[in-house]
Amino acid sequence: MRNLFRTTQDFRPALGNKLPLLLLGLLLMTGLAHETHAQAVYGSVSGTVTDAQGAVVPDANVTITSIDRNTSDTVQTNDSGLYVKDRLLPGTYKVTIEKTGYKKGEIPVVVVNVDTQASYRNGDNLGNRRTTPQDGPC
């Protein structure tokens, strides 16, 4: 019995010096084994700007204004009349569309939620409130 006790005592100092490293290694392995997911904090607004006849309107200025914060961002529509504004904080916004020769269009209330995209396409308020350049500026 005495030899067994002595053998256990011989391993104790060697294990004692390496125990903190062993625990650190286990901690790192368990921490890395769990998947971490980033939390989304932004939403976005997108749409297609069309005139009264349904034709797309390129190069229109689209201003997205935060009603809650009184801040605004402006983007332009592309050749297909599409606009996208990413990285908007959740809240209530107003979308205004302007282009020379067209009536000013507006969507008074757009709600942006986390990790979602509020979309406005043909037939929505943007297209129905626009006039053609032949109608003249308003």
Backbone torsions as a table, in degrees:
resi	resn	phi	psi	omega
1	MET	NA	-34.0	-178.9
2	ARG	-65.4	-36.6	179.2
3	ASN	-65.8	-38.2	179.0
4	LEU	-65.6	-41.9	178.3
5	PHE	-63.7	-41.9	-179.6
6	ARG	-65.7	-37.7	179.5
7	THR	-65.2	-39.8	178.1
8	THR	-64.8	-39.5	178.5
9	GLN	-67.1	-31.0	179.3
10	ASP	-66.8	-32.9	-179.9
11	PHE	-82.8	-21.6	-176.0
12	ARG	-59.4	-48.5	179.6
13	PRO	-65.4	-37.9	-179.0
14	ALA	-66.7	-42.0	178.6
15	LEU	-70.6	-36.5	-179.7
16	GLY	-60.2	-37.3	179.7
17	ASN	-72.7	-29.7	-175.9
18	LYS	-100.4	-6.6	-178.0
19	LEU	-59.5	-44.8	178.3
20	PRO	-60.8	-38.8	178.6
21	LEU	-67.6	-39.3	178.4
22	LEU	-63.8	-44.8	178.5
23	LEU	-65.0	-39.7	177.4
24	LEU	-63.0	-42.9	177.9
25	GLY	-61.6	-43.4	178.0
26	LEU	-64.4	-40.5	179.4
27	LEU	-63.0	-44.3	178.8
28	LEU	-64.7	-41.2	-179.1
29	MET	-64.7	-42.1	-179.8
30	THR	-72.0	-33.1	178.1
31	GLY	-69.2	-38.5	-180.0
32	LEU	-77.7	-21.2	-178.0
33	ALA	-73.1	-26.8	179.9
34	HIS	-82.7	135.5	176.7
35	GLU	-76.9	139.9	175.4
36	THR	-112.2	137.6	179.5
37	HIS	-118.0	131.4	177.2
38	ALA	-73.7	143.5	178.1
39	GLN	-93.1	133.0	178.2
40	ALA	-78.2	140.3	178.6
41	VAL	-125.8	-1.4	-176.0
42	TYR	-120.0	160.8	171.1
43	GLY	-130.4	-172.6	-179.4
44	SER	-151.1	166.8	176.9
45	VAL	-128.5	137.3	176.4
46	SER	-144.4	164.9	177.9
47	GLY	179.4	174.2	176.2
48	THR	-120.6	124.4	-179.5
49	VAL	-91.2	125.3	178.4
50	THR	-130.1	160.3	175.9
51	ASP	-90.4	-174.1	-175.7
52	ALA	-63.4	-25.4	179.1
53	GLN	-89.0	-3.4	179.2
54	GLY	93.0	2.7	177.5
55	ALA	-76.6	140.4	-179.7
56	VAL	-68.7	151.7	-178.3
57	VAL	-118.5	100.6	177.8
58	PRO	-78.2	159.1	174.7
59	ASP	59.8	27.9	174.1
60	ALA	-84.2	145.5	176.3
61	ASN	-87.1	124.7	179.3
62	VAL	-115.5	117.1	-179.3
63	THR	-107.3	124.3	178.6
64	ILE	-107.3	114.8	-175.4
65	THR	-112.6	127.7	175.9
66	SER	-77.5	118.3	178.4
67	ILE	-70.3	-35.4	-178.6
68	ASP	-69.5	-40.0	-172.8
69	ARG	-106.4	-10.7	-177.4
70	ASN	58.4	42.7	174.5
71	THR	-120.3	157.8	-179.8
72	SER	-143.0	154.3	175.1
73	ASP	-132.6	142.3	179.1
74	THR	-119.4	133.9	175.3
75	VAL	-128.2	163.7	177.6
76	GLN	-112.5	148.7	175.5
77	THR	-74.7	149.9	178.5
78	ASN	-86.1	-169.6	-177.9
79	ASP	-62.1	-22.3	179.2
80	SER	-94.6	7.4	-179.8
81	GLY	78.1	8.1	-176.4
82	LEU	-88.4	139.7	171.8
83	TYR	-131.7	151.2	176.6
84	VAL	-143.5	132.0	172.1
85	LYS	-125.8	110.2	179.5
86	ASP	-92.8	174.2	173.7
87	ARG	57.7	47.3	173.9
88	LEU	-98.9	134.8	175.9
89	LEU	-69.0	147.4	178.6
90	PRO	-57.2	142.1	179.5
91	GLY	157.7	-167.0	-179.1
92	THR	-104.6	132.1	-176.7
93	TYR	-127.6	161.6	171.8
94	LYS	-119.9	135.0	179.6
95	VAL	-112.0	126.5	-179.8
96	THR	-121.9	133.9	-179.8
97	ILE	-117.9	130.9	179.5
98	GLU	-137.2	139.5	171.2
99	LYS	-157.3	138.4	179.8
100	THR	-55.6	132.4	178.9
101	GLY	91.3	-0.4	-179.8
102	TYR	-125.1	154.6	172.3
103	LYS	-68.3	145.4	177.1
104	LYS	-69.1	129.7	177.7
105	GLY	-105.1	150.7	-179.0
106	GLU	-151.3	139.6	168.2
107	ILE	-114.6	109.7	-171.5
108	PRO	-69.5	-28.4	-178.2
109	VAL	-136.2	115.7	173.4
110	VAL	-126.4	121.6	-178.8
111	VAL	-96.8	123.6	178.0
112	VAL	-106.3	125.2	177.7
113	ASN	-110.3	166.4	179.8
114	VAL	-64.1	133.9	173.1
115	ASP	57.5	33.8	175.9
116	THR	-134.7	163.6	177.9
117	GLN	-123.9	119.2	174.9
118	ALA	-82.1	115.8	-174.4
119	SER	-112.5	140.1	177.1
120	TYR	-129.8	119.5	-175.8
121	ARG	-121.5	-176.9	179.6
122	ASN	-48.0	139.1	179.7
123	GLY	90.2	-13.1	176.5
124	ASP	-84.5	-174.7	-175.4
125	ASN	-55.5	-34.1	-177.5
126	LEU	-62.4	-50.5	-177.5
127	GLY	-68.1	-37.1	-175.5
128	ASN	-75.0	-16.7	-177.3
129	ARG	-100.1	0.3	-178.1
130	ARG	-92.8	153.9	173.3
131	THR	-120.3	164.2	-178.6
132	THR	-84.2	158.3	179.0
133	PRO	-61.0	-26.8	179.8
134	GLN	-65.3	-25.6	178.8
135	ASP	-73.2	-14.2	179.7
136	GLY	86.5	160.3	179.2
137	PRO	-65.5	148.3	179.0
138	CYS	-115.5	NA	NA
